[in-house]
């Protein structure tokens, strides 16, 4: 699975997803893109999943026709996230 982290997603989280291909918006040169443009770029680049911390994304964007899956993290504390990871 190809996963894209947006700007607010803690990069060390990628170590918990080692079986997947993880990139950050910064690595892709997309750190200045806004939500709609970032989603469009990610879809064009064939990413399967966007991990974001933007809890208001669903109110800012029409997600009904998007082909990319989106996971919104409710917190960014890595030790707290680790507690929810199934290995």
MDAnalysis code that builds the backbone (N, CA, C; Angstrom):
import MDAnalysis as mda
import numpy as np

u = mda.Universe.empty(261, n_residues=87, atom_resindex=np.repeat(np.arange(87), 3), trajectory=True)
u.add_TopologyAttr("name", ["N", "CA", "C"] * 87)
u.add_TopologyAttr("resid", np.arange(1, 88))
u.add_TopologyAttr("resname", ["UNK", "UNK", "UNK", "UNK", "UNK", "UNK", "UNK", "UNK", "UNK", "UNK", "UNK", "UNK", "UNK", "UNK", "UNK", "UNK", "UNK", "UNK", "UNK", "UNK", "UNK", "UNK", "UNK", "UNK", "UNK", "UNK", "UNK", "UNK", "UNK", "UNK", "UNK", "UNK", "UNK", "UNK", "UNK", "UNK", "UNK", "UNK", "UNK", "UNK", "UNK", "UNK", "UNK", "UNK", "UNK", "UNK", "UNK", "UNK", "UNK", "UNK", "UNK", "UNK", "UNK", "UNK", "UNK", "UNK", "UNK", "UNK", "UNK", "UNK", "UNK", "UNK", "UNK", "UNK", "UNK", "UNK", "UNK", "UNK", "UNK", "UNK", "UNK", "UNK", "UNK", "UNK", "UNK", "UNK", "UNK", "UNK", "UNK", "UNK", "UNK", "UNK", "UNK", "UNK", "UNK", "UNK", "UNK"])
u.atoms.positions = np.array([
    [0.851, -1.172, 0.000],
    [0.000, 0.000, 0.000],
    [0.896, 1.234, 0.000],
    [0.545, 2.226, -0.792],
    [1.274, 3.499, -0.825],
    [0.559, 4.490, 0.083],
    [1.285, 4.983, 1.071],
    [0.713, 5.857, 2.088],
    [1.402, 7.215, 2.035],
    [0.615, 8.275, 2.128],
    [1.133, 9.640, 2.159],
    [0.810, 10.270, 3.508],
    [1.827, 10.830, 4.162],
    [1.634, 11.588, 5.406],
    [1.563, 13.061, 5.057],
    [0.573, 13.766, 5.606],
    [0.541, 15.213, 5.414],
    [1.494, 15.870, 6.403],
    [1.535, 17.190, 6.389],
    [2.501, 17.941, 7.192],
    [2.420, 17.668, 8.696],
    [1.250, 17.462, 9.242],
    [1.111, 17.310, 10.682],
    [1.316, 15.899, 11.205],
    [1.426, 14.937, 10.318],
    [1.564, 13.540, 10.736],
    [2.988, 13.281, 11.213],
    [3.148, 12.698, 12.397],
    [4.511, 12.443, 12.899],
    [5.246, 11.441, 12.010],
    [6.358, 11.879, 11.440],
    [7.132, 11.044, 10.510],
    [7.587, 9.716, 11.119],
    [7.955, 9.654, 12.414],
    [8.370, 8.364, 12.977],
    [7.279, 7.286, 12.931],
    [6.053, 7.687, 12.696],
    [4.968, 6.723, 12.552],
    [5.235, 5.768, 11.388],
    [6.038, 6.194, 10.429],
    [6.319, 5.334, 9.267],
    [7.012, 4.040, 9.686],
    [7.738, 4.055, 10.802],
    [8.405, 2.845, 11.280],
    [7.408, 1.781, 11.731],
    [6.213, 2.207, 12.111],
    [5.172, 1.265, 12.504],
    [4.439, 0.701, 11.290],
    [4.731, 1.257, 10.125],
    [4.071, 0.841, 8.892],
    [5.095, 0.311, 7.893],
    [6.100, -0.369, 8.385],
    [7.236, -0.773, 7.557],
    [6.867, -1.713, 6.406],
    [5.731, -2.374, 6.486],
    [5.323, -3.269, 5.412],
    [4.693, -2.505, 4.244],
    [4.594, -1.191, 4.378],
    [4.003, -0.347, 3.340],
    [5.025, 0.659, 2.835],
    [4.731, 1.273, 1.713],
    [5.565, 2.340, 1.164],
    [5.008, 3.669, 1.657],
    [5.778, 4.349, 2.508],
    [5.310, 5.590, 3.126],
    [6.149, 6.764, 2.626],
    [5.470, 7.840, 2.224],
    [6.120, 9.080, 1.816],
    [5.459, 10.222, 2.566],
    [6.177, 11.318, 2.698],
    [5.596, 12.512, 3.315],
    [5.316, 13.544, 2.220],
    [4.419, 14.450, 2.509],
    [4.130, 15.501, 1.534],
    [5.385, 16.343, 1.279],
    [6.228, 16.500, 2.294],
    [7.478, 17.232, 2.133],
    [8.397, 16.520, 1.137],
    [8.555, 15.206, 1.297],
    [9.406, 14.426, 0.394],
    [8.922, 14.504, -1.052],
    [7.624, 14.605, -1.234],
    [7.049, 14.673, -2.575],
    [7.073, 16.081, -3.153],
    [7.500, 17.053, -2.348],
    [7.518, 18.445, -2.801],
    [6.161, 19.109, -2.737],
    [5.280, 18.558, -1.912],
    [3.902, 19.045, -1.831],
    [3.587, 19.762, -0.521],
    [4.586, 20.185, 0.218],
    [4.332, 20.773, 1.538],
    [3.563, 22.085, 1.465],
    [3.570, 22.755, 0.318],
    [2.843, 24.026, 0.210],
    [1.431, 23.846, -0.350],
    [1.062, 22.621, -0.713],
    [-0.274, 22.386, -1.277],
    [-1.344, 22.435, -0.196],
    [-2.476, 23.002, -0.546],
    [-3.616, 23.013, 0.369],
    [-4.350, 21.682, 0.256],
    [-5.322, 21.464, 1.110],
    [-6.001, 20.168, 1.205],
    [-6.494, 19.618, -0.126],
    [-7.268, 20.386, -0.855],
    [-7.824, 19.898, -2.117],
    [-6.746, 19.573, -3.126],
    [-5.751, 20.438, -3.232],
    [-4.656, 20.202, -4.172],
    [-3.800, 19.020, -3.739],
    [-3.606, 18.860, -2.434],
    [-2.833, 17.727, -1.921],
    [-3.559, 16.411, -2.212],
    [-4.847, 16.383, -1.985],
    [-5.631, 15.180, -2.288],
    [-5.566, 14.838, -3.770],
    [-5.695, 15.835, -4.621],
    [-5.644, 15.606, -6.064],
    [-4.269, 15.091, -6.488],
    [-3.208, 15.691, -5.963],
    [-1.848, 15.260, -6.300],
    [-1.603, 13.833, -5.829],
    [-2.079, 13.515, -4.638],
    [-1.904, 12.167, -4.092],
    [-2.644, 11.134, -4.935],
    [-3.830, 11.470, -5.366],
    [-4.593, 10.550, -6.215],
    [-3.914, 10.357, -7.567],
    [-3.420, 11.440, -8.151],
    [-2.722, 11.336, -9.443],
    [-1.444, 10.508, -9.331],
    [-0.816, 10.544, -8.164],
    [0.418, 9.780, -7.940],
    [0.119, 8.359, -7.449],
    [-1.139, 7.977, -7.457],
    [-1.573, 6.625, -7.093],
    [-1.299, 6.240, -5.638],
    [-1.404, 7.202, -4.729],
    [-1.359, 6.858, -3.310],
    [-2.692, 6.216, -2.939],
    [-2.622, 5.251, -2.041],
    [-3.831, 4.555, -1.590],
    [-4.456, 5.195, -0.363],
    [-3.614, 5.830, 0.459],
    [-4.058, 6.327, 1.760],
    [-3.365, 7.632, 2.101],
    [-4.120, 8.589, 2.618],
    [-3.579, 9.826, 3.170],
    [-3.783, 9.785, 4.672],
    [-2.713, 9.984, 5.424],
    [-2.807, 10.089, 6.878],
    [-2.636, 11.559, 7.217],
    [-3.606, 12.119, 7.914],
    [-3.619, 13.541, 8.211],
    [-3.993, 13.792, 9.667],
    [-3.737, 14.977, 10.119],
    [-4.161, 15.391, 11.455],
    [-5.253, 16.458, 11.370],
    [-5.686, 16.767, 10.164],
    [-6.694, 17.806, 9.940],
    [-8.081, 17.254, 10.231],
    [-8.567, 17.488, 11.433],
    [-9.879, 16.963, 11.843],
    [-11.045, 17.631, 11.125],
    [-10.780, 18.755, 10.479],
    [-11.841, 19.471, 9.776],
    [-11.847, 19.190, 8.275],
    [-11.023, 18.280, 7.823],
    [-10.903, 17.999, 6.395],
    [-12.249, 17.653, 5.774],
    [-13.033, 16.857, 6.464],
    [-14.329, 16.451, 5.887],
    [-15.295, 17.619, 5.733],
    [-15.080, 18.701, 6.486],
    [-15.929, 19.874, 6.353],
    [-15.410, 20.833, 5.291],
    [-14.114, 20.749, 4.996],
    [-13.486, 21.652, 4.031],
    [-13.528, 21.116, 2.610],
    [-13.612, 19.795, 2.467],
    [-13.527, 19.164, 1.153],
    [-14.719, 18.248, 0.911],
    [-15.122, 18.144, -0.342],
    [-16.121, 17.161, -0.732],
    [-15.366, 15.857, -0.988],
    [-15.478, 14.914, -0.085],
    [-14.713, 13.677, -0.153],
    [-15.461, 12.545, -0.856],
    [-16.682, 12.790, -1.247],
    [-17.522, 11.735, -1.820],
    [-16.928, 11.113, -3.076],
    [-16.274, 11.891, -3.914],
    [-15.755, 11.376, -5.181],
    [-14.260, 11.081, -5.137],
    [-13.671, 11.163, -3.973],
    [-12.233, 10.888, -3.837],
    [-11.976, 9.390, -3.937],
    [-10.850, 9.039, -4.547],
    [-10.485, 7.635, -4.686],
    [-9.457, 7.210, -3.643],
    [-8.922, 8.163, -2.910],
    [-7.927, 7.874, -1.887],
    [-8.618, 7.697, -0.534],
    [-8.161, 6.730, 0.233],
    [-8.678, 6.557, 1.594],
    [-7.997, 7.586, 2.491],
    [-8.685, 7.998, 3.539],
    [-8.155, 9.032, 4.436],
    [-8.300, 8.561, 5.875],
    [-7.206, 8.658, 6.620],
    [-7.224, 8.390, 8.061],
    [-6.877, 9.694, 8.748],
    [-7.734, 10.115, 9.669],
    [-7.494, 11.332, 10.433],
    [-7.073, 10.932, 11.841],
    [-5.854, 11.328, 12.204],
    [-5.366, 11.049, 13.558],
    [-5.966, 12.061, 14.517],
    [-6.497, 11.598, 15.623],
    [-7.075, 12.514, 16.601],
    [-6.015, 13.042, 17.567],
    [-4.834, 12.438, 17.542],
    [-3.712, 12.926, 18.345],
    [-2.414, 12.559, 17.630],
    [-1.324, 13.265, 17.942],
    [-0.054, 13.042, 17.247],
    [1.040, 12.514, 18.164],
    [0.703, 12.214, 19.377],
    [1.667, 11.698, 20.340],
    [2.020, 10.264, 19.968],
    [3.276, 10.042, 19.529],
    [3.671, 8.725, 19.025],
    [3.539, 7.610, 20.057],
    [3.952, 7.792, 21.314],
    [3.733, 6.715, 22.288],
    [2.249, 6.366, 22.458],
    [1.411, 7.353, 22.370],
    [-0.036, 7.105, 22.465],
    [-0.548, 6.349, 21.238],
    [-0.025, 6.691, 20.065],
    [-0.420, 5.994, 18.840],
    [0.025, 4.536, 18.899],
    [1.239, 4.302, 19.390],
    [1.778, 2.942, 19.474],
    [0.867, 1.999, 20.249],
    [0.184, 2.528, 21.250],
    [-0.721, 1.699, 22.065],
    [-1.839, 1.086, 21.228],
    [-2.129, 1.692, 20.085],
    [-3.249, 1.246, 19.241],
    [-2.787, 0.454, 18.032],
    [-1.504, 0.203, 17.918],
    [-0.975, -0.523, 16.774],
    [-0.978, -2.018, 17.074],
    [-1.549, -2.778, 16.157],
    [-1.556, -4.237, 16.276],
    [-0.385, -4.759, 15.462],
    [0.477, -5.524, 16.116],
    [1.643, -6.061, 15.404],
    [1.477, -7.531, 15.144],
])
